[in-house]
């Protein structure tokens, strides 16, 4: 192969020699550096604050800078993007449609950046962190009371909890795993079945008076508190007793079991709850079970994680620990899903 070399001054060191440009007959080999198309964090922080307040003045007060500094940062950002983010008028500023969409994304990225920064500062680069999405009432009533035992056994692992009530895609999130109640694990994931749930009907002791129970013919006289993500729960519970009740889907709809339990304690009606989430209230007498019937739900609690996270060391330790905890409660070991 014929080589052509560029003309350069004699080199005094190896660095100079390595920087000499060497051309081939049909191509020139040169280093290529791609600069990221990312605005400055200062401009993004100014934009986030101004977008949240819909005011440059309030953003300046929050960030302890002048209003003109905020204006310059926003102007620089708009020039960088080639898009107007705010509409200016005598009455102030408002986000454009593009600015509104961009602000939602910027907030999410800044939150991630801040969380990662605080984590690194707190741990000094040592230890591991597990990001866990979890159904909120299960986290509050079952997981958190037991979590100190995990920290005692694994002090180098931090578990961050974020509430998630519905299934989601792990891709594009910070989550390493999720605890979710459902019929099984999600497509493209791996997991462990932790435990099933048994649904019971509960209410405030004051709702029923001295009777403390509801006869078959009295159910239509009471308000049935509904869980919005399980619209057929009451119907299935009644069917398991061989009953059909008119208006079994009527009543206030609440998203979380914690809301249902509180509404029941306040005498708003009768709630259908997993026993494991109201054990404390039953022991204290804040709630009573209005029927001895317990219906095994079609849902179970699962620890779910992406297949590529299966070898994550911190997740492996948490998975082993929570499976043992669930086995103690259920009376049998947790099993792979």
BATORTOR-645905 format. One record per residue (C-alpha): residue in one letter; z, x, y; residue number from 1. Coordinates in nm, 3 decimals, decimal comma, padded with zeros to 5 digits. Example, Ala and Ser with C-alpha at 12.3 -4.5 7.8 and 13.67 -1.06 7.14 Angstrom:
2
(rec a (00,780 01,230 -00,450) 1)
(rec s (00,714 01,367 -00,106) 2)
# end
This chain:
337
(rec x (00,000 00,000 00,000) 1)
(rec x (-00,096 00,136 00,341) 2)
(rec x (00,186 00,146 00,593) 3)
(rec x (00,172 00,164 00,969) 4)
(rec x (00,479 00,266 01,162) 5)
(rec x (00,548 00,196 01,525) 6)
(rec x (00,584 00,484 01,764) 7)
(rec x (00,942 00,559 01,866) 8)
(rec x (01,142 00,845 02,005) 9)
(rec x (01,292 01,084 01,749) 10)
(rec x (01,617 00,935 01,623) 11)
(rec x (01,946 01,114 01,659) 12)
(rec x (02,133 00,905 01,402) 13)
(rec x (02,088 00,671 01,107) 14)
(rec x (02,143 00,361 01,323) 15)
(rec x (01,842 00,448 01,537) 16)
(rec x (01,632 00,504 01,227) 17)
(rec x (01,734 00,166 01,083) 18)
(rec x (01,630 -00,006 01,405) 19)
(rec x (01,274 00,132 01,392) 20)
(rec x (01,022 -00,144 01,340) 21)
(rec x (00,803 -00,100 01,034) 22)
(rec x (00,487 -00,308 01,008) 23)
(rec x (00,289 -00,387 00,695) 24)
(rec x (-00,088 -00,437 00,694) 25)
(rec x (-00,061 -00,818 00,683) 26)
(rec x (00,288 -00,887 00,816) 27)
(rec x (00,557 -00,762 01,049) 28)
(rec x (00,913 -00,758 00,918) 29)
(rec x (01,156 -00,832 01,196) 30)
(rec x (01,509 -00,971 01,184) 31)
(rec x (01,526 -01,337 01,287) 32)
(rec x (01,840 -01,482 01,440) 33)
(rec x (01,876 -01,860 01,465) 34)
(rec x (02,110 -01,977 01,737) 35)
(rec x (02,291 -02,301 01,659) 36)
(rec x (02,210 -02,593 01,885) 37)
(rec x (02,572 -02,668 01,965) 38)
(rec x (02,715 -02,740 02,311) 39)
(rec x (03,028 -02,563 02,427) 40)
(rec x (03,361 -02,705 02,311) 41)
(rec x (03,464 -02,730 02,677) 42)
(rec x (03,174 -02,964 02,748) 43)
(rec x (03,244 -03,170 02,437) 44)
(rec x (03,615 -03,204 02,521) 45)
(rec x (03,527 -03,310 02,876) 46)
(rec x (03,278 -03,564 02,744) 47)
(rec x (03,522 -03,702 02,484) 48)
(rec x (03,793 -03,755 02,744) 49)
(rec x (03,555 -03,906 03,001) 50)
(rec x (03,404 -04,136 02,737) 51)
(rec x (03,746 -04,252 02,619) 52)
(rec x (03,870 -04,325 02,971) 53)
(rec x (03,531 -04,432 03,110) 54)
(rec x (03,636 -04,224 03,408) 55)
(rec x (03,571 -03,867 03,525) 56)
(rec x (03,886 -03,879 03,738) 57)
(rec x (04,115 -03,971 03,447) 58)
(rec x (03,947 -03,711 03,229) 59)
(rec x (04,014 -03,449 03,496) 60)
(rec x (04,381 -03,550 03,514) 61)
(rec x (04,414 -03,538 03,134) 62)
(rec x (04,253 -03,194 03,104) 63)
(rec x (04,422 -03,056 03,418) 64)
(rec x (04,095 -02,964 03,590) 65)
(rec x (03,915 -03,092 03,897) 66)
(rec x (03,683 -03,391 03,893) 67)
(rec x (03,396 -03,168 03,999) 68)
(rec x (03,461 -02,949 03,692) 69)
(rec x (03,426 -03,257 03,469) 70)
(rec x (03,106 -03,354 03,648) 71)
(rec x (02,963 -03,005 03,592) 72)
(rec x (03,055 -03,007 03,223) 73)
(rec x (02,899 -03,350 03,171) 74)
(rec x (02,591 -03,250 03,366) 75)
(rec x (02,555 -02,934 03,159) 76)
(rec x (02,591 -03,134 02,838) 77)
(rec x (02,332 -03,392 02,944) 78)
(rec x (02,090 -03,113 03,038) 79)
(rec x (02,149 -02,945 02,702) 80)
(rec x (02,085 -03,270 02,515) 81)
(rec x (01,806 -03,396 02,737) 82)
(rec x (01,976 -03,738 02,730) 83)
(rec x (02,178 -03,931 02,987) 84)
(rec x (02,524 -04,004 02,850) 85)
(rec x (02,666 -04,193 03,149) 86)
(rec x (02,541 -04,439 03,405) 87)
(rec x (02,668 -04,349 03,753) 88)
(rec x (02,736 -04,615 04,015) 89)
(rec x (02,959 -04,664 04,317) 90)
(rec x (03,213 -04,836 04,093) 91)
(rec x (03,236 -04,546 03,852) 92)
(rec x (03,074 -04,442 03,526) 93)
(rec x (02,989 -04,625 03,203) 94)
(rec x (02,852 -04,490 02,880) 95)
(rec x (02,487 -04,540 02,797) 96)
(rec x (02,401 -04,664 02,450) 97)
(rec x (02,320 -04,308 02,347) 98)
(rec x (02,644 -04,186 02,503) 99)
(rec x (02,845 -04,446 02,313) 100)
(rec x (02,690 -04,347 01,979) 101)
(rec x (02,733 -03,976 02,051) 102)
(rec x (03,096 -04,020 02,158) 103)
(rec x (03,191 -04,171 01,821) 104)
(rec x (03,046 -03,872 01,640) 105)
(rec x (03,196 -03,618 01,881) 106)
(rec x (03,544 -03,771 01,841) 107)
(rec x (03,520 -03,742 01,463) 108)
(rec x (03,406 -03,378 01,479) 109)
(rec x (03,673 -03,279 01,732) 110)
(rec x (03,940 -03,449 01,520) 111)
(rec x (03,823 -03,250 01,217) 112)
(rec x (03,817 -02,927 01,417) 113)
(rec x (04,167 -02,992 01,555) 114)
(rec x (04,306 -03,077 01,211) 115)
(rec x (04,161 -02,762 01,057) 116)
(rec x (04,293 -02,552 01,344) 117)
(rec x (04,645 -02,697 01,323) 118)
(rec x (04,644 -02,647 00,946) 119)
(rec x (04,549 -02,281 00,979) 120)
(rec x (04,808 -02,227 01,255) 121)
(rec x (05,081 -02,397 01,055) 122)
(rec x (05,020 -02,214 00,728) 123)
(rec x (04,898 -01,882 00,866) 124)
(rec x (04,611 -01,889 00,620) 125)
(rec x (04,850 -01,914 00,325) 126)
(rec x (04,883 -02,191 00,065) 127)
(rec x (04,656 -02,487 -00,009) 128)
(rec x (04,601 -02,829 00,142) 129)
(rec x (04,499 -03,146 -00,041) 130)
(rec x (04,332 -03,425 00,156) 131)
(rec x (04,409 -03,753 -00,019) 132)
(rec x (04,278 -04,101 00,064) 133)
(rec x (04,515 -04,367 -00,065) 134)
(rec x (04,565 -04,743 -00,053) 135)
(rec x (04,842 -04,774 00,208) 136)
(rec x (05,104 -04,994 00,041) 137)
(rec x (05,091 -04,790 -00,280) 138)
(rec x (05,138 -04,476 -00,070) 139)
(rec x (05,437 -04,622 00,114) 140)
(rec x (05,616 -04,793 -00,173) 141)
(rec x (05,533 -04,573 -00,474) 142)
(rec x (05,387 -04,234 -00,382) 143)
(rec x (05,592 -04,124 -00,080) 144)
(rec x (05,935 -04,180 -00,245) 145)
(rec x (05,822 -03,945 -00,525) 146)
(rec x (05,630 -03,688 -00,318) 147)
(rec x (05,936 -03,470 -00,239) 148)
(rec x (05,953 -03,388 -00,611) 149)
(rec x (05,595 -03,256 -00,594) 150)
(rec x (05,681 -03,037 -00,294) 151)
(rec x (05,987 -02,906 -00,474) 152)
(rec x (05,770 -02,798 -00,767) 153)
(rec x (05,473 -02,682 -00,556) 154)
(rec x (05,598 -02,570 -00,211) 155)
(rec x (05,269 -02,392 -00,137) 156)
(rec x (05,061 -02,713 -00,148) 157)
(rec x (05,047 -02,958 00,142) 158)
(rec x (04,930 -03,314 00,073) 159)
(rec x (04,778 -03,501 00,368) 160)
(rec x (04,757 -03,879 00,326) 161)
(rec x (04,503 -04,106 00,494) 162)
(rec x (04,488 -04,480 00,430) 163)
(rec x (04,168 -04,622 00,282) 164)
(rec x (04,156 -04,979 00,156) 165)
(rec x (03,800 -04,987 00,023) 166)
(rec x (03,578 -04,761 -00,191) 167)
(rec x (03,380 -04,494 -00,004) 168)
(rec x (03,149 -04,199 -00,066) 169)
(rec x (03,323 -03,861 -00,078) 170)
(rec x (03,015 -03,687 00,060) 171)
(rec x (03,055 -03,627 00,429) 172)
(rec x (03,433 -03,677 00,427) 173)
(rec x (03,721 -03,430 00,421) 174)
(rec x (03,881 -03,594 00,116) 175)
(rec x (03,948 -03,402 -00,203) 176)
(rec x (04,059 -03,711 -00,395) 177)
(rec x (04,157 -04,076 -00,359) 178)
(rec x (04,409 -04,314 -00,514) 179)
(rec x (04,246 -04,653 -00,544) 180)
(rec x (04,309 -04,982 -00,722) 181)
(rec x (04,006 -05,121 -00,900) 182)
(rec x (03,835 -05,188 -01,234) 183)
(rec x (03,746 -04,821 -01,284) 184)
(rec x (03,639 -04,497 -01,121) 185)
(rec x (03,349 -04,485 -00,879) 186)
(rec x (02,995 -04,370 -00,969) 187)
(rec x (02,952 -03,993 -00,955) 188)
(rec x (03,327 -03,925 -00,973) 189)
(rec x (03,583 -03,817 -01,227) 190)
(rec x (03,938 -03,944 -01,247) 191)
(rec x (04,259 -04,038 -01,424) 192)
(rec x (04,389 -04,390 -01,484) 193)
(rec x (04,746 -04,385 -01,360) 194)
(rec x (04,880 -04,733 -01,434) 195)
(rec x (04,799 -05,101 -01,442) 196)
(rec x (04,963 -05,369 -01,232) 197)
(rec x (05,132 -05,700 -01,311) 198)
(rec x (05,106 -05,970 -01,045) 199)
(rec x (05,404 -06,191 -00,966) 200)
(rec x (05,457 -06,473 -00,714) 201)
(rec x (05,729 -06,401 -00,457) 202)
(rec x (05,871 -06,558 -00,144) 203)
(rec x (06,173 -06,556 00,085) 204)
(rec x (06,494 -06,696 -00,071) 205)
(rec x (06,514 -06,941 00,220) 206)
(rec x (06,168 -07,091 00,157) 207)
(rec x (06,260 -07,284 -00,157) 208)
(rec x (06,622 -07,360 -00,083) 209)
(rec x (06,853 -07,400 -00,379) 210)
(rec x (06,573 -07,452 -00,636) 211)
(rec x (06,454 -07,087 -00,637) 212)
(rec x (06,142 -07,180 -00,836) 213)
(rec x (05,822 -07,384 -00,803) 214)
(rec x (05,730 -07,644 -01,062) 215)
(rec x (05,369 -07,699 -01,169) 216)
(rec x (05,333 -08,007 -00,953) 217)
(rec x (05,475 -07,847 -00,638) 218)
(rec x (05,229 -07,563 -00,579) 219)
(rec x (05,003 -07,767 -00,351) 220)
(rec x (05,297 -07,824 -00,115) 221)
(rec x (05,331 -07,452 -00,039) 222)
(rec x (05,124 -07,209 00,166) 223)
(rec x (04,959 -06,947 -00,051) 224)
(rec x (04,930 -06,611 00,126) 225)
(rec x (04,592 -06,457 00,045) 226)
(rec x (04,493 -06,092 00,012) 227)
(rec x (04,158 -06,053 00,188) 228)
(rec x (04,021 -05,794 -00,056) 229)
(rec x (04,115 -06,008 -00,358) 230)
(rec x (03,997 -06,361 -00,272) 231)
(rec x (04,022 -06,493 -00,631) 232)
(rec x (04,365 -06,347 -00,712) 233)
(rec x (04,554 -06,677 -00,699) 234)
(rec x (04,284 -06,859 -00,897) 235)
(rec x (04,299 -06,598 -01,173) 236)
(rec x (04,679 -06,606 -01,173) 237)
(rec x (04,686 -06,985 -01,208) 238)
(rec x (04,415 -06,973 -01,477) 239)
(rec x (04,625 -06,729 -01,678) 240)
(rec x (04,890 -07,006 -01,683) 241)
(rec x (04,636 -07,268 -01,784) 242)
(rec x (04,651 -07,431 -01,439) 243)
(rec x (04,400 -07,543 -01,179) 244)
(rec x (04,542 -07,583 -00,829) 245)
(rec x (04,351 -07,744 -00,546) 246)
(rec x (04,328 -07,517 -00,242) 247)
(rec x (04,408 -07,202 -00,436) 248)
(rec x (04,190 -06,999 -00,196) 249)
(rec x (04,334 -07,153 00,122) 250)
(rec x (04,600 -06,987 00,334) 251)
(rec x (04,636 -06,696 00,579) 252)
(rec x (04,435 -06,389 00,479) 253)
(rec x (04,602 -06,050 00,515) 254)
(rec x (04,444 -05,716 00,426) 255)
(rec x (04,740 -05,511 00,303) 256)
(rec x (05,005 -05,584 00,041) 257)
(rec x (05,263 -05,461 00,291) 258)
(rec x (05,150 -05,742 00,523) 259)
(rec x (05,176 -05,996 00,243) 260)
(rec x (05,526 -05,882 00,154) 261)
(rec x (05,641 -05,900 00,515) 262)
(rec x (05,483 -06,242 00,566) 263)
(rec x (05,659 -06,365 00,253) 264)
(rec x (05,993 -06,225 00,375) 265)
(rec x (05,944 -06,412 00,702) 266)
(rec x (05,904 -06,742 00,517) 267)
(rec x (05,533 -06,784 00,591) 268)
(rec x (05,448 -06,873 00,231) 269)
(rec x (05,428 -06,742 -00,125) 270)
(rec x (05,262 -06,407 -00,191) 271)
(rec x (05,103 -06,272 -00,507) 272)
(rec x (05,214 -05,911 -00,538) 273)
(rec x (05,203 -05,625 -00,788) 274)
(rec x (05,559 -05,595 -00,915) 275)
(rec x (05,564 -05,218 -00,864) 276)
(rec x (05,516 -05,269 -00,487) 277)
(rec x (05,809 -05,511 -00,438) 278)
(rec x (06,072 -05,373 -00,676) 279)
(rec x (06,293 -05,270 -00,384) 280)
(rec x (06,268 -05,610 -00,210) 281)
(rec x (06,353 -05,789 -00,536) 282)
(rec x (06,658 -05,569 -00,593) 283)
(rec x (06,783 -05,628 -00,239) 284)
(rec x (06,721 -06,001 -00,257) 285)
(rec x (06,478 -05,995 00,037) 286)
(rec x (06,224 -06,156 -00,196) 287)
(rec x (06,265 -06,368 -00,507) 288)
(rec x (06,027 -06,426 -00,795) 289)
(rec x (05,937 -06,796 -00,795) 290)
(rec x (05,798 -06,797 -01,150) 291)
(rec x (05,874 -06,585 -01,453) 292)
(rec x (05,502 -06,557 -01,521) 293)
(rec x (05,351 -06,208 -01,480) 294)
(rec x (04,976 -06,172 -01,494) 295)
(rec x (04,823 -05,836 -01,593) 296)
(rec x (04,567 -05,768 -01,321) 297)
(rec x (04,211 -05,662 -01,399) 298)
(rec x (04,269 -05,368 -01,167) 299)
(rec x (04,443 -05,039 -01,230) 300)
(rec x (04,543 -04,750 -01,006) 301)
(rec x (04,323 -04,442 -01,043) 302)
(rec x (04,328 -04,090 -00,908) 303)
(rec x (03,959 -04,037 -00,830) 304)
(rec x (03,784 -03,717 -00,722) 305)
(rec x (03,429 -03,580 -00,693) 306)
(rec x (03,309 -03,406 -01,007) 307)
(rec x (03,264 -03,079 -00,815) 308)
(rec x (03,635 -03,085 -00,722) 309)
(rec x (03,750 -03,094 -01,084) 310)
(rec x (03,832 -02,720 -01,084) 311)
(rec x (04,020 -02,727 -00,752) 312)
(rec x (04,355 -02,559 -00,826) 313)
(rec x (04,567 -02,764 -00,586) 314)
(rec x (04,409 -03,088 -00,706) 315)
(rec x (04,471 -02,981 -01,066) 316)
(rec x (04,843 -02,938 -01,000) 317)
(rec x (04,867 -03,269 -00,815) 318)
(rec x (04,673 -03,447 -01,089) 319)
(rec x (04,905 -03,315 -01,359) 320)
(rec x (05,214 -03,410 -01,157) 321)
(rec x (05,108 -03,764 -01,062) 322)
(rec x (04,989 -03,837 -01,417) 323)
(rec x (05,336 -03,743 -01,545) 324)
(rec x (05,502 -03,963 -01,279) 325)
(rec x (05,278 -04,257 -01,365) 326)
(rec x (05,346 -04,207 -01,735) 327)
(rec x (05,720 -04,235 -01,674) 328)
(rec x (05,675 -04,565 -01,490) 329)
(rec x (05,426 -04,714 -01,735) 330)
(rec x (05,602 -04,586 -02,044) 331)
(rec x (05,284 -04,418 -02,170) 332)
(rec x (05,089 -04,112 -02,055) 333)
(rec x (04,818 -04,154 -01,792) 334)
(rec x (04,473 -04,116 -01,945) 335)
(rec x (04,137 -03,980 -01,827) 336)
(rec x (03,923 -04,258 -01,681) 337)
# end
